[in-house]
């Protein structure tokens, strides 16, 4: 089989890349080991759309993507007969914490033109009914005798009213794949990449069913499996940023009765002070995820396939009891309920969107955990890099500067370089 471009990974990022490359006139083949589009780490995403990143490029990309989510049919160029996702606007309150002060991201919000409000503790208490505004830093293990110590002061928050979530992350990937197929992209599912043939540049991708796909361009968007794909291609020796799969759990509980507005979803909360984030759902649900506090063991994996698929009571209790500290009316169930996923994590929780030292081989990796929200624009970022490099440009020496369609922002893609210095981020999924 001969094509122009192979994209490895049919998650929300890979499907977005396929759409934009196909729109640009490339013949695209997408390969994924799963049985359906978005069935990997995408399906376990909390699908939060927020704008508080520690890098200017991260904020600008998230703000640009928000316009795509809100006008999804326009972004796709039509409506998927299988159904369309909805963007649910909830707003997000990022609670104060010394480890990630307002000064880390507020200037970037201002420059990007993201509307925000700065709340003191009294305003926070008024805007989110029943919230405890105590300062408890640092997050502690439930077995720590100091876990229930009294608060040491209060916290305020930075509130971004346009934040929210996407109703169905897996469907979002399906929508993008449907649009890509309308432009001629082909999806080969239940196919595992076994080898990547190279010479002076990438030549072909070999699959477990014996299929050989010859291509001049290959894009690794394999999520938690991306490191293994890089090894097959023999790339990574010049990366200054490393990638590691991490198992993660998100708890599902009922929100306190007074928290939800009538018929809507409550304000989302990013609470590094206690080590959790909270995302409400229409109908009274609440998702509780962790923000990787130092007191919790990180579940690093040698292979993503080794991740235990069931939620554990240990993690469930740690997350929900912390959430109940912030929302005292929250009832903590006696049985774990939630989803398990595997993140593809970089050293600084910032993705790598770049070329590699193998001509024709590109990477969109380190995306799990906090890049779902940026998926609509990632396809365009990668297309800009690929088009520049394949036409003879040197993205390493003169990084591409991407002009955002909706916001007019100029995004310096050097921020996502494989050779960058480690960003001074929050060091968590919050970025």
C-alpha positions in Angstrom: 0.0 0.0 0.0 1.3 3.4 -0.9 0.2 6.7 0.7 1.6 10.2 1.4 1.3 10.1 5.2 0.8 7.6 8.0 -0.6 8.8 11.3 0.0 6.3 14.1 -2.8 6.6 16.7 -6.5 7.2 16.2 -7.2 9.1 19.4 -8.4 12.7 19.5 -5.0 14.0 18.6 -4.2 11.6 15.8 -7.7 12.1 14.3 -7.2 15.9 14.4 -3.9 15.6 12.7 -5.4 13.3 10.0 -8.1 15.8 9.4 -5.8 18.7 8.8 -3.3 16.8 6.7 -6.1 15.4 4.6 -7.7 18.9 4.2 -4.3 20.1 3.0 -4.4 17.5 0.1 -2.4 14.7 1.6 -3.4 11.1 1.2 -3.6 9.9 4.8 -3.7 6.5 6.4 -4.3 6.3 10.2 -3.3 3.1 12.1 -4.4 2.1 15.5 -4.3 -1.1 17.6 -7.7 -0.5 19.2 -11.0 -1.6 17.7 -12.4 1.9 17.4 -11.5 5.6 17.1 -10.8 7.2 20.4 -10.8 3.8 22.3 -7.4 4.4 23.9 -6.4 7.1 26.5 -8.9 9.5 24.8 -11.8 7.5 26.1 -10.7 8.0 29.7 -10.2 11.7 29.4 -12.1 14.1 31.7 -12.3 16.3 28.6 -11.8 19.5 30.6 -11.3 22.7 28.5 -9.3 25.3 30.5 -6.8 28.0 29.8 -4.5 28.2 32.8 -1.1 27.0 31.5 2.3 28.0 32.7 3.5 28.7 29.1 2.3 31.5 26.8 2.0 29.0 23.9 -0.1 26.6 26.0 -2.6 29.4 26.9 -2.8 30.6 23.4 -3.4 27.1 22.0 -6.1 26.4 24.5 -7.9 29.7 23.9 -7.8 29.1 20.1 -9.2 25.6 20.6 -12.1 26.8 22.6 -13.5 28.5 19.6 -13.4 25.2 17.7 -15.2 23.3 20.4 -17.9 25.9 20.6 -18.5 25.9 16.8 -17.8 22.2 16.3 -19.8 21.7 13.2 -18.0 24.6 11.5 -14.7 23.2 12.6 -15.5 19.8 11.1 -17.2 21.2 8.0 -20.4 19.3 8.7 -22.3 17.1 11.2 -21.3 13.5 11.9 -24.4 11.2 11.4 -23.2 9.2 14.5 -23.9 12.3 16.7 -22.0 15.4 17.7 -20.3 16.4 20.9 -21.5 19.4 22.9 -19.3 22.0 24.6 -20.6 22.5 28.2 -19.5 25.9 29.5 -19.1 25.8 33.3 -16.3 28.2 34.2 -13.2 27.1 36.1 -11.9 28.3 39.5 -8.2 27.8 39.9 -7.6 27.9 43.7 -4.6 29.8 45.0 -1.5 27.7 45.8 2.1 28.9 46.4 3.5 26.1 44.1 1.6 27.6 41.1 0.9 31.2 42.0 -1.4 33.5 39.9 1.7 35.2 38.5 2.5 31.9 36.7 -0.4 32.1 34.3 -2.4 35.3 34.7 -0.1 37.4 32.5 -0.5 34.8 29.8 -4.3 35.0 30.2 -4.1 38.7 29.8 -1.9 38.6 26.7 -4.1 35.9 25.0 -7.2 38.0 25.8 -8.8 35.3 28.0 -11.5 36.8 30.2 -10.9 36.1 33.9 -11.8 37.3 37.4 -9.7 37.3 40.5 -11.6 36.2 43.5 -10.8 36.6 47.2 -12.0 33.9 49.7 -15.3 35.6 50.3 -16.2 35.8 46.6 -15.1 32.1 46.2 -17.5 31.1 49.0 -20.3 33.1 47.5 -19.8 31.8 43.9 -19.4 28.1 44.8 -22.1 27.1 47.4 -20.8 25.0 50.2 -17.1 25.2 49.4 -14.5 25.3 52.2 -12.1 28.2 51.5 -9.4 27.0 53.9 -5.7 26.7 52.9 -4.4 23.2 53.6 -1.2 23.1 51.7 0.6 20.8 51.2 -1.6 17.9 50.2 -1.2 15.0 52.5 -1.8 11.2 52.5 -4.9 10.0 54.2 -2.7 8.1 56.6 -0.9 11.3 57.6 -2.0 12.3 61.1 -1.9 15.9 60.0 -4.4 15.3 57.2 -7.3 16.8 59.2 -5.4 19.7 60.7 -7.2 23.0 60.8 -6.8 25.3 57.8 -3.9 27.7 57.8 -5.5 30.8 56.3 -7.8 31.0 53.3 -7.6 30.7 49.5 -9.0 32.8 46.7 -9.2 31.8 43.0 -8.8 32.9 39.4 -12.0 32.2 37.6 -12.2 31.8 33.8 -15.9 31.9 32.8 -15.4 30.3 29.3 -13.9 27.1 30.6 -15.9 23.9 30.5 -15.8 20.4 29.2 -16.6 18.3 26.1 -19.6 16.0 26.6 -18.1 12.8 25.2 -14.3 12.6 24.5 -14.5 9.4 22.5 -17.2 10.9 20.3 -15.0 13.9 19.7 -12.4 11.7 18.2 -15.0 9.9 16.1 -16.3 13.3 14.8 -12.8 14.3 13.8 -12.2 10.9 12.1 -15.5 11.2 10.2 -14.4 14.6 9.0 -11.0 13.3 8.0 -12.6 10.4 6.0 -14.7 12.9 4.1 -11.4 14.3 2.9 -10.1 10.9 1.9 -8.3 9.7 5.0 -8.4 5.9 5.7 -8.5 4.3 9.1 -6.9 0.9 9.7 -8.0 -0.4 13.1 -7.0 -3.5 15.1 -3.6 -3.2 13.4 -0.4 -3.0 15.5 2.7 -1.4 14.2 5.5 -4.0 14.2 8.3 -2.1 12.4 9.2 1.2 10.8 11.5 1.0 7.9 14.0 3.8 7.4 16.8 4.7 5.1 18.0 8.3 4.6 14.4 9.1 5.7 11.4 7.2 6.9 10.1 4.7 4.2 7.3 2.5 5.5 5.2 1.3 8.4 4.8 -2.5 8.8 1.7 -3.9 10.5 1.1 -7.2 12.3 -1.2 -8.5 9.6 1.6 -8.3 7.1 0.5 -5.0 5.6 3.2 -2.7 4.4 2.3 1.0 4.1 4.9 3.0 2.2 4.9 6.7 3.0 7.2 9.7 3.0 5.8 11.1 6.2 4.9 9.3 9.4 3.4 11.0 12.5 3.6 9.3 15.9 0.5 10.2 17.8 0.3 7.0 19.7 -0.3 8.4 23.2 1.1 6.1 25.9 2.5 3.8 23.3 4.5 6.7 21.6 7.8 5.8 23.3 7.7 2.3 21.8 6.9 3.7 18.4 9.9 6.1 18.7 12.1 3.1 19.5 10.9 1.3 16.4 11.8 4.3 14.3 15.2 4.7 16.0 14.5 8.3 17.1 14.8 10.0 20.4 18.5 10.3 21.0 18.4 14.1 20.5 15.4 14.6 22.8 16.0 16.6 25.9 12.5 15.7 27.1 11.6 12.2 28.1 8.3 10.4 28.0 6.9 7.9 30.4 3.5 6.1 30.6 1.6 6.8 33.9 -1.6 5.0 35.1 -4.3 7.4 36.3 -7.7 7.1 37.9 -10.7 9.5 37.9 -13.4 9.0 40.5 -17.1 9.4 39.7 -19.4 10.5 42.6 -22.6 12.4 43.1 -22.2 16.1 43.6 -23.5 17.7 46.8 -27.2 18.7 46.3 -26.6 22.4 46.6 -23.7 22.6 44.2 -25.4 22.2 40.8 -27.4 24.9 39.2 -30.8 24.0 37.8 -30.3 21.8 34.7 -26.6 22.6 34.4 -23.2 21.7 35.6 -21.3 23.2 38.5 -18.2 25.4 38.2 -15.1 23.2 37.8 -12.4 23.6 40.4 -8.6 23.1 40.1 -7.4 22.5 43.6 -3.7 22.0 43.8 -3.9 23.0 47.5 -5.5 19.6 48.3 -4.3 17.8 45.2 -7.5 17.3 43.2 -9.6 18.7 40.4 -13.4 18.7 40.3 -15.5 18.7 37.2 -19.3 18.6 37.4 -21.6 17.0 34.9 -25.1 17.9 33.8 -27.5 15.8 35.9 -25.6 16.0 39.2 -22.4 14.0 38.6 -18.9 15.0 39.8 -15.6 13.8 38.4 -12.7 13.9 40.8 -9.2 13.6 39.5 -5.7 13.9 41.1 -3.1 16.5 40.4 -0.1 14.3 41.3 0.7 15.6 44.8 4.0 14.5 46.1 2.4 12.5 48.9 0.8 10.1 46.4 2.8 7.3 44.7 3.1 7.8 40.9 2.0 4.8 39.0 4.7 4.7 36.3 4.5 1.9 33.8 7.0 0.0 31.6 4.2 -0.8 29.2 0.8 0.8 29.0 -0.8 -2.6 28.5 0.2 -3.5 32.0 -2.2 -0.9 33.5 -4.8 -2.6 35.8 -8.1 -1.6 34.2 -10.3 -1.3 37.4 -10.5 1.6 39.8 -8.9 0.9 43.2 -10.4 1.8 46.6 -7.0 3.3 47.7 -6.9 5.9 44.9 -10.7 6.5 45.0 -10.6 7.3 48.7 -7.6 9.5 48.4 -9.3 11.6 45.7 -12.8 11.7 47.1 -11.9 12.4 50.7 -9.7 15.3 49.6 -12.7 16.5 47.5 -14.9 16.2 50.6 -12.5 18.4 52.5 -13.1 21.1 49.9 -16.8 20.3 49.6 -17.9 19.2 53.1 -21.4 18.1 51.9 -19.9 15.6 49.5 -20.8 12.0 50.4 -17.9 9.5 49.9 -19.2 6.2 48.7 -17.9 2.9 50.1 -17.3 1.4 46.7 -14.8 2.7 44.1 -16.4 3.9 40.9 -14.6 5.7 38.1 -12.4 5.3 35.0 -8.8 4.2 34.5 -6.6 5.6 31.8 -2.9 5.8 30.9 -1.2 9.2 30.4 1.8 9.8 28.1 3.8 12.2 30.4 6.7 14.4 29.6 9.1 15.8 32.3 7.3 19.1 32.4 3.8 18.0 31.4 4.1 20.0 28.2 3.7 18.0 24.9 6.2 17.6 22.1 5.0 18.7 18.7 8.0 18.5 16.5 10.1 16.8 13.8 12.8 14.3 14.7 16.3 13.5 13.5 14.8 11.0 11.1 13.6 13.0 8.1 9.9 12.5 7.5 9.2 11.2 11.0 7.2 13.6 13.3 5.9 13.4 16.8 2.8 14.6 18.6 3.6 13.0 22.0 3.4 13.7 25.7 -0.2 14.8 25.1 -2.2 12.8 27.7 -3.8 14.4 30.7 -3.9 18.0 29.6 -3.9 18.3 25.8 -7.4 16.9 25.0 -8.6 20.5 25.1 -6.0 21.5 22.5 -6.8 18.7 20.0 -8.6 20.9 17.5 -5.6 23.1 17.0 -2.9 20.4 17.4 -3.8 19.1 13.9 -3.1 22.5 12.5 0.1 23.0 14.5 1.5 19.7 13.2 0.4 20.4 9.7 2.2 23.7 9.8 5.4 22.0 11.0 5.2 19.2 8.5 4.5 21.5 5.6 7.4 23.8 6.5 10.0 21.0 7.0 8.9 19.0 4.0 9.3 22.1 1.9 12.9 22.5 3.1 12.5 24.7 6.2 14.6 24.2 9.3 12.2 24.1 12.2 15.0 23.6 14.7 16.9 26.7 13.6 13.9 28.8 12.7 10.8 27.4 14.6 7.5 27.8 12.9 5.3 30.6 14.2 1.6 29.6 13.9 -1.0 32.2 13.3 -4.3 31.2 15.0 -7.4 31.6 12.9 -9.9 32.7 15.6 -7.8 34.7 18.0 -5.1 36.0 15.7 -2.4 34.9 18.2 1.0 34.0 16.9 2.2 30.9 18.7 5.9 30.1 18.7 6.0 26.3 18.3 9.5 26.2 19.8 7.6 25.9 23.1 6.8 22.3 22.1 10.3 21.4 20.8 11.8 18.0 21.6 15.0 19.9 22.3 13.7 22.5 24.7 14.8 23.1 28.2 12.4 21.7 30.8 9.6 24.3 31.4 9.2 25.7 34.9 5.6 24.4 35.0 3.5 23.3 38.0 4.9 19.9 37.4 1.4 18.4 37.4 -1.4 17.6 34.9 -2.4 21.2 35.3 0.6 22.2 33.2 
